[in-house]
Amino acid sequence: MKRTQMMLLPLLLSFVLLAPVASATGPRVTTTLFSAHENEIHTVDFPPYVSTDVVDGGSVSEIVRTALMAAGIDADLSIHPLKRMVNYYLLQENALAVMGRHLHFSDVQRKALIIIPVMVMEEQYIYYKPQHPDGLNLDSDHLKQLVYGSHQDEDVSRFTAAGCTVKYGNTMSLLKQLRRGDVDFIEVPPLTIEWLLDRYMADEKEQFVSLPDVVDNEVLYMIFNRKHAAGEDAAARFKQALAAMVKDGRYGTILDKYLGAEHGKLYLRRLESFSAGQGL
């Protein structure tokens, strides 16, 4: 009994210490797994766009918080290390919303969701030079001999159709798999690779090589839950607020702050082009 009381005491103390944070007003960024706030928005750590290791949570975090505040939506933005945790909160706990990429929902699940694009990112293929000193050849004859490193729920149909083997992991684990030779190449936004290598593998940064061509555009979405009592109304207000930010320049100003004016304009144009193509 004494052992149980000693184990519970730190947990109870943490709830007491966190209580003022949970009752604060305005959108917040947190890594907590428990919140007293009924409006939860969950996302996965994805530096430098969304991360507690980046000032103010990163560019996308600030864009989302600004849109939420403009829409009058009081919500917690909780950042998790694993995508399956985010999916759990959306599909099992009926959270207000989640934010993520590489969407993989069934037709039935999609009917309960409202999906809004927030940012469009370019992606490039990355390989580890010591494993491929002569470069990486991705023609059809070579693909069937290679292993592709994929993120969870990423569309890998073009690789499997070519006979390529697929292994899975988050971005950091995929970089380690590249170094070990467990996978031959991965597909990631260049800014994410640069941030992770600078932080965790600076001595080996030059060994990770990006193929020059942009191979894909990856979209980061806000996904509102119709099963949440406030889901549909919050989605409509958030979408309107985000569109206003793009139109009046606040969206671009935030991108310039984090990414520089040149990169900011490219991201803004990609979002506008994608939204127009989707009829949004």
ZAZA-378968 format. One record per residue (C-alpha): residue number from 1; residue in three letters; x, y, z. Coordinates in nm, 2 decimals. Layout:
# residues N
+-----+-----+--------+--------+--------+
|   i |  aa |      x |      y |      z |
+-----+-----+--------+--------+--------+
| NUM | ALA |      X |      Y |      Z |
...
+-----+-----+--------+--------+--------+
//
This chain:
# residues 280
+-----+-----+--------+--------+--------+
|   i |  aa |      x |      y |      z |
+-----+-----+--------+--------+--------+
|   1 | MET |   0.00 |   0.00 |   0.00 |
|   2 | LYS |   0.28 |   0.24 |   0.09 |
|   3 | ARG |   0.45 |   0.16 |  -0.24 |
|   4 | THR |   0.13 |   0.24 |  -0.43 |
|   5 | GLN |   0.09 |   0.57 |  -0.25 |
|   6 | MET |   0.46 |   0.67 |  -0.33 |
|   7 | MET |   0.40 |   0.59 |  -0.70 |
|   8 | LEU |   0.08 |   0.80 |  -0.71 |
|   9 | LEU |   0.21 |   1.10 |  -0.53 |
|  10 | PRO |   0.43 |   1.23 |  -0.82 |
|  11 | LEU |   0.14 |   1.18 |  -1.07 |
|  12 | LEU |  -0.10 |   1.37 |  -0.85 |
|  13 | LEU |   0.15 |   1.65 |  -0.80 |
|  14 | SER |   0.20 |   1.68 |  -1.18 |
|  15 | PHE |  -0.18 |   1.72 |  -1.23 |
|  16 | VAL |  -0.18 |   2.00 |  -0.97 |
|  17 | LEU |   0.12 |   2.17 |  -1.13 |
|  18 | LEU |  -0.03 |   2.15 |  -1.48 |
|  19 | ALA |  -0.38 |   2.26 |  -1.39 |
|  20 | PRO |  -0.31 |   2.64 |  -1.44 |
|  21 | VAL |  -0.18 |   2.56 |  -1.79 |
|  22 | ALA |  -0.48 |   2.36 |  -1.89 |
|  23 | SER |  -0.72 |   2.64 |  -1.79 |
|  24 | ALA |  -0.53 |   2.92 |  -1.97 |
|  25 | THR |  -0.70 |   3.09 |  -2.26 |
|  26 | GLY |  -0.60 |   3.08 |  -2.63 |
|  27 | PRO |  -0.44 |   2.80 |  -2.84 |
|  28 | ARG |  -0.14 |   2.64 |  -2.68 |
|  29 | VAL |   0.14 |   2.40 |  -2.78 |
|  30 | THR |   0.21 |   2.11 |  -2.55 |
|  31 | THR |   0.35 |   1.76 |  -2.54 |
|  32 | THR |   0.12 |   1.64 |  -2.25 |
|  33 | LEU |  -0.07 |   1.32 |  -2.29 |
|  34 | PHE |  -0.34 |   1.43 |  -2.06 |
|  35 | SER |  -0.53 |   1.76 |  -2.08 |
|  36 | ALA |  -0.84 |   1.90 |  -1.90 |
|  37 | HIS |  -0.92 |   2.08 |  -2.22 |
|  38 | GLU |  -1.21 |   1.94 |  -2.42 |
|  39 | ASN |  -1.10 |   2.08 |  -2.75 |
|  40 | GLU |  -0.78 |   1.88 |  -2.84 |
|  41 | ILE |  -0.59 |   1.91 |  -3.17 |
|  42 | HIS |  -0.32 |   1.64 |  -3.20 |
|  43 | THR |  -0.02 |   1.62 |  -3.43 |
|  44 | VAL |   0.30 |   1.44 |  -3.47 |
|  45 | ASP |   0.65 |   1.60 |  -3.42 |
|  46 | PHE |   0.77 |   1.71 |  -3.77 |
|  47 | PRO |   1.05 |   1.96 |  -3.75 |
|  48 | PRO |   1.11 |   2.23 |  -3.85 |
|  49 | TYR |   0.74 |   2.28 |  -3.93 |
|  50 | VAL |   0.58 |   2.15 |  -3.61 |
|  51 | SER |   0.80 |   2.07 |  -3.31 |
|  52 | THR |   0.84 |   2.17 |  -2.95 |
|  53 | ASP |   1.22 |   2.19 |  -3.03 |
|  54 | VAL |   1.16 |   2.49 |  -3.26 |
|  55 | VAL |   1.09 |   2.84 |  -3.14 |
|  56 | ASP |   0.71 |   2.89 |  -3.10 |
|  57 | GLY |   0.65 |   2.54 |  -3.22 |
|  58 | GLY |   0.75 |   2.60 |  -3.58 |
|  59 | SER |   0.59 |   2.78 |  -3.88 |
|  60 | VAL |   0.29 |   2.55 |  -3.91 |
|  61 | SER |   0.22 |   2.56 |  -3.54 |
|  62 | GLU |   0.21 |   2.94 |  -3.55 |
|  63 | ILE |  -0.01 |   2.94 |  -3.86 |
|  64 | VAL |  -0.26 |   2.70 |  -3.70 |
|  65 | ARG |  -0.26 |   2.88 |  -3.37 |
|  66 | THR |  -0.32 |   3.22 |  -3.54 |
|  67 | ALA |  -0.60 |   3.08 |  -3.75 |
|  68 | LEU |  -0.76 |   2.91 |  -3.44 |
|  69 | MET |  -0.75 |   3.24 |  -3.25 |
|  70 | ALA |  -0.89 |   3.44 |  -3.54 |
|  71 | ALA |  -1.17 |   3.18 |  -3.57 |
|  72 | GLY |  -1.25 |   3.20 |  -3.20 |
|  73 | ILE |  -1.15 |   2.84 |  -3.13 |
|  74 | ASP |  -1.00 |   2.78 |  -2.79 |
|  75 | ALA |  -0.80 |   2.45 |  -2.83 |
|  76 | ASP |  -0.48 |   2.27 |  -2.72 |
|  77 | LEU |  -0.23 |   2.17 |  -2.99 |
|  78 | SER |  -0.06 |   1.86 |  -2.85 |
|  79 | ILE |   0.25 |   1.73 |  -3.03 |
|  80 | HIS |   0.32 |   1.36 |  -3.00 |
|  81 | PRO |   0.63 |   1.15 |  -3.11 |
|  82 | LEU |   0.43 |   0.88 |  -3.29 |
|  83 | LYS |   0.17 |   0.90 |  -3.56 |
|  84 | ARG |  -0.03 |   0.61 |  -3.42 |
|  85 | MET |  -0.10 |   0.81 |  -3.11 |
|  86 | VAL |  -0.25 |   1.09 |  -3.33 |
|  87 | ASN |  -0.47 |   0.84 |  -3.52 |
|  88 | TYR |  -0.58 |   0.69 |  -3.19 |
|  89 | TYR |  -0.71 |   1.03 |  -3.05 |
|  90 | LEU |  -0.89 |   1.10 |  -3.38 |
|  91 | LEU |  -1.05 |   0.76 |  -3.44 |
|  92 | GLN |  -1.09 |   0.62 |  -3.09 |
|  93 | GLU |  -1.13 |   0.93 |  -2.87 |
|  94 | ASN |  -1.31 |   1.15 |  -3.12 |
|  95 | ALA |  -1.08 |   1.45 |  -3.07 |
|  96 | LEU |  -1.18 |   1.78 |  -3.22 |
|  97 | ALA |  -0.91 |   1.76 |  -3.49 |
|  98 | VAL |  -0.56 |   1.63 |  -3.58 |
|  99 | MET |  -0.30 |   1.76 |  -3.81 |
| 100 | GLY |  -0.08 |   1.54 |  -4.03 |
| 101 | ARG |   0.03 |   1.42 |  -4.37 |
| 102 | HIS |   0.04 |   1.08 |  -4.55 |
| 103 | LEU |  -0.33 |   1.04 |  -4.49 |
| 104 | HIS |  -0.47 |   0.69 |  -4.50 |
| 105 | PHE |  -0.84 |   0.67 |  -4.41 |
| 106 | SER |  -1.10 |   0.42 |  -4.53 |
| 107 | ASP |  -1.40 |   0.56 |  -4.72 |
| 108 | VAL |  -1.62 |   0.51 |  -4.41 |
| 109 | GLN |  -1.37 |   0.70 |  -4.20 |
| 110 | ARG |  -1.34 |   0.99 |  -4.45 |
| 111 | LYS |  -1.71 |   1.05 |  -4.43 |
| 112 | ALA |  -1.67 |   1.16 |  -4.07 |
| 113 | LEU |  -1.37 |   1.39 |  -4.15 |
| 114 | ILE |  -1.33 |   1.74 |  -4.29 |
| 115 | ILE |  -0.99 |   1.78 |  -4.45 |
| 116 | ILE |  -0.83 |   2.12 |  -4.50 |
| 117 | PRO |  -0.48 |   2.18 |  -4.65 |
| 118 | VAL |  -0.25 |   2.40 |  -4.44 |
| 119 | MET |   0.09 |   2.37 |  -4.61 |
| 120 | VAL |   0.23 |   2.21 |  -4.93 |
| 121 | MET |   0.59 |   2.09 |  -4.91 |
| 122 | GLU |   0.83 |   1.97 |  -5.18 |
| 123 | GLU |   1.00 |   1.63 |  -5.12 |
| 124 | GLN |   1.32 |   1.49 |  -5.25 |
| 125 | TYR |   1.49 |   1.15 |  -5.25 |
| 126 | ILE |   1.77 |   1.11 |  -5.00 |
| 127 | TYR |   2.04 |   0.84 |  -4.99 |
| 128 | TYR |   2.36 |   0.77 |  -4.80 |
| 129 | LYS |   2.67 |   0.82 |  -5.01 |
| 130 | PRO |   2.90 |   0.55 |  -4.84 |
| 131 | GLN |   2.63 |   0.29 |  -4.93 |
| 132 | HIS |   2.61 |   0.42 |  -5.29 |
| 133 | PRO |   2.95 |   0.58 |  -5.37 |
| 134 | ASP |   2.87 |   0.59 |  -5.74 |
| 135 | GLY |   2.53 |   0.75 |  -5.69 |
| 136 | LEU |   2.18 |   0.61 |  -5.67 |
| 137 | ASN |   2.02 |   0.48 |  -5.99 |
| 138 | LEU |   1.64 |   0.47 |  -5.97 |
| 139 | ASP |   1.56 |   0.33 |  -6.31 |
| 140 | SER |   1.32 |   0.04 |  -6.34 |
| 141 | ASP |   1.60 |  -0.22 |  -6.36 |
| 142 | HIS |   1.77 |  -0.10 |  -6.04 |
| 143 | LEU |   1.45 |  -0.03 |  -5.83 |
| 144 | LYS |   1.37 |  -0.39 |  -5.79 |
| 145 | GLN |   1.71 |  -0.44 |  -5.62 |
| 146 | LEU |   1.66 |  -0.15 |  -5.37 |
| 147 | VAL |   1.48 |  -0.10 |  -5.04 |
| 148 | TYR |   1.27 |   0.21 |  -4.99 |
| 149 | GLY |   1.23 |   0.37 |  -4.64 |
| 150 | SER |   0.87 |   0.48 |  -4.59 |
| 151 | HIS |   0.68 |   0.67 |  -4.33 |
| 152 | GLN |   0.36 |   0.52 |  -4.18 |
| 153 | ASP |   0.06 |   0.55 |  -4.42 |
| 154 | GLU |   0.28 |   0.69 |  -4.70 |
| 155 | ASP |   0.17 |   0.58 |  -5.05 |
| 156 | VAL |   0.43 |   0.33 |  -5.17 |
| 157 | SER |   0.24 |   0.18 |  -5.45 |
| 158 | ARG |   0.48 |   0.31 |  -5.72 |
| 159 | PHE |   0.77 |   0.14 |  -5.54 |
| 160 | THR |   0.60 |  -0.19 |  -5.48 |
| 161 | ALA |   0.47 |  -0.20 |  -5.84 |
| 162 | ALA |   0.84 |  -0.17 |  -5.95 |
| 163 | GLY |   0.94 |  -0.46 |  -5.73 |
| 164 | CYS |   1.10 |  -0.24 |  -5.46 |
| 165 | THR |   1.11 |  -0.37 |  -5.10 |
| 166 | VAL |   0.97 |  -0.13 |  -4.84 |
| 167 | LYS |   1.06 |  -0.08 |  -4.47 |
| 168 | TYR |   0.90 |   0.16 |  -4.23 |
| 169 | GLY |   0.99 |   0.41 |  -3.97 |
| 170 | ASN |   0.97 |   0.78 |  -3.87 |
| 171 | THR |   1.21 |   1.02 |  -4.03 |
| 172 | MET |   1.49 |   1.00 |  -3.77 |
| 173 | SER |   1.48 |   0.62 |  -3.77 |
| 174 | LEU |   1.48 |   0.61 |  -4.15 |
| 175 | LEU |   1.80 |   0.83 |  -4.15 |
| 176 | LYS |   1.96 |   0.57 |  -3.92 |
| 177 | GLN |   1.84 |   0.29 |  -4.15 |
| 178 | LEU |   2.00 |   0.47 |  -4.45 |
| 179 | ARG |   2.33 |   0.49 |  -4.26 |
| 180 | ARG |   2.32 |   0.12 |  -4.17 |
| 181 | GLY |   2.23 |   0.02 |  -4.52 |
| 182 | ASP |   1.89 |  -0.12 |  -4.42 |
| 183 | VAL |   1.72 |   0.10 |  -4.67 |
| 184 | ASP |   1.86 |   0.26 |  -4.99 |
| 185 | PHE |   1.66 |   0.58 |  -5.02 |
| 186 | ILE |   1.38 |   0.78 |  -4.85 |
| 187 | GLU |   1.16 |   1.08 |  -4.95 |
| 188 | VAL |   1.15 |   1.38 |  -4.72 |
| 189 | PRO |   1.12 |   1.76 |  -4.74 |
| 190 | PRO |   1.47 |   1.91 |  -4.77 |
| 191 | LEU |   1.42 |   2.14 |  -4.47 |
| 192 | THR |   1.33 |   1.85 |  -4.24 |
| 193 | ILE |   1.64 |   1.66 |  -4.35 |
| 194 | GLU |   1.86 |   1.97 |  -4.30 |
| 195 | TRP |   1.72 |   2.03 |  -3.95 |
| 196 | LEU |   1.76 |   1.67 |  -3.83 |
| 197 | LEU |   2.11 |   1.63 |  -3.97 |
| 198 | ASP |   2.22 |   1.96 |  -3.82 |
| 199 | ARG |   2.09 |   1.86 |  -3.48 |
| 200 | TYR |   2.17 |   1.49 |  -3.46 |
| 201 | MET |   2.42 |   1.39 |  -3.73 |
| 202 | ALA |   2.61 |   1.71 |  -3.80 |
| 203 | ASP |   2.94 |   1.52 |  -3.85 |
| 204 | GLU |   2.79 |   1.30 |  -4.12 |
| 205 | LYS |   2.57 |   1.56 |  -4.29 |
| 206 | GLU |   2.77 |   1.56 |  -4.61 |
| 207 | GLN |   2.72 |   1.19 |  -4.65 |
| 208 | PHE |   2.34 |   1.22 |  -4.69 |
| 209 | VAL |   2.28 |   1.32 |  -5.05 |
| 210 | SER |   1.96 |   1.47 |  -5.20 |
| 211 | LEU |   1.88 |   1.39 |  -5.56 |
| 212 | PRO |   1.83 |   1.72 |  -5.74 |
| 213 | ASP |   1.48 |   1.68 |  -5.87 |
| 214 | VAL |   1.17 |   1.74 |  -5.67 |
| 215 | VAL |   0.98 |   1.41 |  -5.68 |
| 216 | ASP |   0.66 |   1.49 |  -5.50 |
| 217 | ASN |   0.45 |   1.75 |  -5.32 |
| 218 | GLU |   0.34 |   1.64 |  -4.97 |
| 219 | VAL |   0.05 |   1.82 |  -4.81 |
| 220 | LEU |   0.01 |   1.89 |  -4.43 |
| 221 | TYR |  -0.36 |   1.89 |  -4.34 |
| 222 | MET |  -0.59 |   1.99 |  -4.06 |
| 223 | ILE |  -0.85 |   1.71 |  -4.02 |
| 224 | PHE |  -1.16 |   1.80 |  -3.82 |
| 225 | ASN |  -1.38 |   1.54 |  -3.68 |
| 226 | ARG |  -1.76 |   1.55 |  -3.76 |
| 227 | LYS |  -1.82 |   1.32 |  -3.46 |
| 228 | HIS |  -1.70 |   1.59 |  -3.22 |
| 229 | ALA |  -1.99 |   1.82 |  -3.12 |
| 230 | ALA |  -1.80 |   2.13 |  -3.24 |
| 231 | GLY |  -1.62 |   1.96 |  -3.53 |
| 232 | GLU |  -1.82 |   2.09 |  -3.83 |
| 233 | ASP |  -1.85 |   2.45 |  -3.70 |
| 234 | ALA |  -1.49 |   2.46 |  -3.60 |
| 235 | ALA |  -1.38 |   2.33 |  -3.95 |
| 236 | ALA |  -1.58 |   2.60 |  -4.13 |
| 237 | ARG |  -1.45 |   2.88 |  -3.91 |
| 238 | PHE |  -1.09 |   2.75 |  -3.93 |
| 239 | LYS |  -1.11 |   2.73 |  -4.31 |
| 240 | GLN |  -1.24 |   3.08 |  -4.34 |
| 241 | ALA |  -0.98 |   3.22 |  -4.10 |
| 242 | LEU |  -0.69 |   3.04 |  -4.28 |
| 243 | ALA |  -0.82 |   3.17 |  -4.62 |
| 244 | ALA |  -0.82 |   3.52 |  -4.48 |
| 245 | MET |  -0.46 |   3.48 |  -4.35 |
| 246 | VAL |  -0.35 |   3.38 |  -4.70 |
| 247 | LYS |  -0.53 |   3.67 |  -4.86 |
| 248 | ASP |  -0.42 |   3.95 |  -4.62 |
| 249 | GLY |  -0.06 |   3.84 |  -4.59 |
| 250 | ARG |  -0.04 |   3.70 |  -4.24 |
| 251 | TYR |   0.02 |   3.35 |  -4.37 |
| 252 | GLY |   0.31 |   3.47 |  -4.58 |
| 253 | THR |   0.45 |   3.69 |  -4.29 |
| 254 | ILE |   0.47 |   3.38 |  -4.07 |
| 255 | LEU |   0.65 |   3.18 |  -4.34 |
| 256 | ASP |   0.90 |   3.46 |  -4.40 |
| 257 | LYS |   0.97 |   3.47 |  -4.02 |
| 258 | TYR |   1.07 |   3.10 |  -4.01 |
| 259 | LEU |   1.18 |   3.02 |  -4.36 |
| 260 | GLY |   1.30 |   3.34 |  -4.52 |
| 261 | ALA |   1.12 |   3.55 |  -4.78 |
| 262 | GLU |   1.23 |   3.34 |  -5.08 |
| 263 | HIS |   1.11 |   3.01 |  -4.93 |
| 264 | GLY |   0.80 |   3.17 |  -4.78 |
| 265 | LYS |   0.68 |   3.29 |  -5.13 |
| 266 | LEU |   0.73 |   2.94 |  -5.27 |
| 267 | TYR |   0.52 |   2.77 |  -4.99 |
| 268 | LEU |   0.25 |   3.03 |  -5.03 |
| 269 | ARG |   0.23 |   2.98 |  -5.41 |
| 270 | ARG |   0.22 |   2.60 |  -5.37 |
| 271 | LEU |  -0.07 |   2.62 |  -5.12 |
| 272 | GLU |  -0.27 |   2.86 |  -5.34 |
| 273 | SER |  -0.21 |   2.64 |  -5.65 |
| 274 | PHE |  -0.30 |   2.32 |  -5.46 |
| 275 | SER |  -0.62 |   2.47 |  -5.31 |
| 276 | ALA |  -0.73 |   2.61 |  -5.65 |
| 277 | GLY |  -0.67 |   2.27 |  -5.81 |
| 278 | GLN |  -0.88 |   2.10 |  -5.54 |
| 279 | GLY |  -1.16 |   2.36 |  -5.57 |
| 280 | LEU |  -1.10 |   2.48 |  -5.22 |
+-----+-----+--------+--------+--------+
//
